[in-house]
Amino acid sequence: MQKFVIERDIPGAGDMTPSQLQTVARRSANVLAELGVEIQWVESFICGDKIYCVYLAADEELIREHGRLTGIPCNSILQISKVIDPSFVHMPV
């Protein structure tokens, strides 16, 4: 599977209550269960009026289908090509 970052424009996302966020997360999880093992939600970050989600998926189209079925927009989907973290500084190149 490939790793993707999804940008979702959701006005007021940063002001959502824990209960509202849980409702959205449940809706997402239910659709993921229907779509099968070829798509997985890793985590999401809420920043103002945007939510950035990290997903593992067979392809971008499966992520778009998840967005369509949940009603949660996918404004941008980017495949992650490389990941670095602070440990990268000490690795031989």
C-alpha positions in Angstrom: 0.0 0.0 0.0 1.0 3.6 -0.5 0.9 6.4 2.0 -1.1 9.6 1.3 -1.8 13.0 2.9 -5.3 14.2 2.4 -6.2 17.9 2.8 -9.9 18.5 3.7 -11.4 21.9 3.8 -14.0 21.8 6.6 -15.1 25.2 7.8 -15.2 25.3 11.6 -13.2 22.0 11.9 -11.0 23.5 14.7 -14.1 24.5 16.7 -15.7 21.0 16.6 -16.5 19.4 19.9 -15.1 16.1 20.9 -18.5 14.6 20.3 -18.7 16.1 16.8 -15.2 14.8 16.0 -16.2 11.3 17.3 -19.3 11.3 15.0 -17.1 12.1 12.0 -14.5 9.5 13.0 -17.2 6.8 13.4 -18.7 7.7 10.0 -15.2 7.3 8.5 -14.5 4.1 10.3 -17.8 2.5 9.2 -17.1 3.3 5.5 -13.5 2.0 5.9 -14.9 -1.3 7.2 -17.1 -1.5 4.1 -14.2 -0.7 1.7 -12.0 -3.5 3.1 -8.3 -3.9 3.9 -7.0 -1.9 0.9 -7.5 1.4 2.8 -6.5 2.4 6.3 -6.8 5.6 8.3 -3.5 6.3 10.2 -4.2 9.7 11.9 -5.5 13.2 11.3 -4.5 16.7 12.3 -7.0 19.5 12.7 -5.7 22.9 11.8 -8.2 25.8 11.7 -10.7 25.1 8.9 -8.7 22.1 7.6 -8.2 18.5 8.5 -5.1 16.7 7.2 -5.4 13.0 7.2 -2.7 10.3 6.7 -4.0 7.2 5.0 -2.6 4.0 3.6 -4.3 2.9 0.4 -3.9 0.9 -2.7 -4.5 4.0 -4.8 -5.9 7.5 -4.8 -9.2 6.5 -6.3 -10.0 4.4 -3.2 -9.4 7.5 -1.0 -11.8 9.5 -3.3 -14.4 6.8 -2.9 -14.1 6.9 0.9 -14.6 10.7 0.7 -17.6 10.4 -1.5 -19.2 7.7 0.7 -18.6 9.6 3.9 -19.4 13.1 2.5 -16.1 14.3 3.8 -14.3 16.3 1.1 -10.9 15.4 -0.3 -9.7 18.7 -1.6 -6.1 17.5 -2.2 -4.6 14.0 -2.1 -0.8 13.8 -2.2 1.2 10.5 -2.2 4.0 10.6 0.3 7.3 9.7 -1.5 9.7 9.8 1.5 9.5 10.3 5.2 12.3 11.8 7.4 12.5 12.5 11.1 15.2 13.7 13.5 17.0 10.4 13.3 17.7 11.1 9.7 20.4 13.6 10.7 22.6 10.7 12.1 22.1 8.2 9.3 24.9 7.6 6.8 24.1 8.8 3.3 
